[in-house]
Amino acid sequence: MAQRTEAIYNGKSIGIESIYTVIGDKQINIPEKLNWLREKSKKGELFCPCGCGANLILVAGDRNLREQHFRIKDSDTELECTAVTEGKTSIESKIVLKCWLDDKLKTGDIDTRVPINAVDDSTDRKYEFSFVSKLHKLAISYFHDRANITDEKLDILDMNTQDIKIYYIADIMNCGSGGQFPEWMMKIESRQGYCLFLSIDGIDYKDARLEAAFYDQDIEGLWCETIVTEGRLSDYSFDENNNLLFHRDSLDTLYDKAYYEFRNKQDREHDRRIMEQEKREAERQKRLEEEKKLQEEYERKMEPCFKRLTN
């Protein structure tokens, strides 16, 4: 488990990933964000997200980026702390995605853990976007565990983005189907057209990879996963309309090509099986006809004998 990764300031959630960025090939802390959080923690303005009333302080430095977190300043709280510890892979993935968005969008306005009502007129605070750039009009919703992918959440996120384009990204452990219907991932595919899977190696953005895939049934009725693209996360970017690109190619176009090839392959296999079945049927009919001819020939030869026996 990762250490405490979230604090509340003035009713707003602040994730530890918000202090990270990347410049060139260097992954660093954002000085202004770091200083701002230190000031708020010194003033006792950062609180535990569980509502126990405990003040939090920022633990961060420039030498050990992997240990940055929030911790309770004073254990004497009025209520028992029930904060849920975030998984290590989950928080490291958010750090990587934050660096990716900073690197590709270059707007400097990436906000993290944004509740729906901060984007739209909705009063719903139950769900949030993992990342939002209002300047670029782009949002990312990250799922570490597919059990958190629900129709209710996706519908609410979709309906409350106004003119913001949203992408859904899941952890790589959620990929694959084993022939079964991928129920959770199909919730995303039905909205996005394909699924995006993030694979990380710690918090290093340069080592992260992203895979795009879709699911469909093959001729046997089994559900297959087809890879559309697979490469370093840094190989993916956005065009001026927020369309996702792999190198310079539109992911939508690459998906259309991969889907067309998959369906063509199934159609070819279907046609091959039909032709094979027709061939087998033709061979069976030929055998039956040959057997019938042999039987008729035998009966013609034996007919005189049968007549003598009956006379």
Secondary structure by P-SEA (a helix, b strand, c coil): ccccccccccccccccccccccccccccccaaaaaaaaaaaaacccccccccbbbbbbbccccccccccccccccccccccbbbbbcaaaaaaaaaaaaaaaaccccccccccccccccccccccccccccccccccbbbbbbcccccccaaaaaaaaaccccbbbbbbbcccccccccccaaaaaaaaaaccbbbbbbbcccccccbbbbbbbbbbccccbbbbbbcccccccccccccccccccccccaaaaaaaaaaaaaaaaaaaaaaaaaaaaaaaaaaaaaaaaaaaaaaaaaaaaaaaaaaaac
